[in-house]
Amino acid sequence: MSAMKPFQAAAEKQAKSIFEGAASQIATWQGDFSKYFPHANLSQAAESLEKDGGASLSSALGATVNLIDKVSTDMTLVEQYITLTVPQMEDGNNFGVTIQLAAIKQITDAQEKLDKALDELMKYSAARADALEKCKLPSTSITETNTVSESNSQENAEEAKTTKSSSKETKSTTTKTDPSPTKEQVLRQQALVAVDLLFYSKAKTAYSRAMTAYLATLDFYHKNEQKITKPKGSHDGSPTGYSSMY
């Protein structure tokens, strides 16, 4: 028995579990898509983001990141399974192997795109923080000075009345925000909404492409399942073709 057999069997079990639950998983993602990205166009999205201060975007970004993570994880497991079914290269009869390698390449290419999309989404917090820093409302500082006088009187029977007095000065500074932002300030606030809108669009695209990558991988596998699982056929008596590689 090959030392790789347990790993091959485990990889096959994980992959089959993914294939069996794929339809339900994709249906859930498709249903959630309209919940996180309900707007017909970016103009409507901009109005909504301006009203809620980007709160809805946080949920959409979180859902998209989780989706990409799930797709990447499942595709990695499928890639591992296919890789472990690749037999030893021989002269002739390698068409099945070619299909296996094509499947692996498709997964690898999709993973690279998903990684780039994830990197872009991770820049949101920094981009919004920069925009917020620029959008601080103008303010003025007002310094108030208060003077407090204190006097002490002492009566002496033998001497004339004497009075001692002292004064204490305190200063306090308060900052007041101008309730009427300038035209420049309005533009800066619009820039904040633009940041939210940009990442809303990026998240929406990434969500759709992640689902497409998942569907494409499963579709390729099902269309070529016979060649992927039995690249050399079943003439060697092995149901999966493992023994031809090891």
Protein Blocks (a to p, Z undefined) as FASTA:
>chain_A
ZZklmmmmmmmmmmmmmmmmmmmmmmmmmmmmmmmmmcfbfklmmmmmmmnnommmmmmm
mmmmmmmmmmmmmmmmmmmmmmmmpccddeejilmmmmmmmmmmmmmmmmmmmmmmmmmm
mmmmmmmmmmmmmmpccddddddddddddddddddfkbccdddddddddddddddddfbd
cfklmmmmmmmmmmmmmmmmmmmmmmmmmmmmmmmmmmmmmmmmmmmmmmnojmnopanl
mmmmZZ
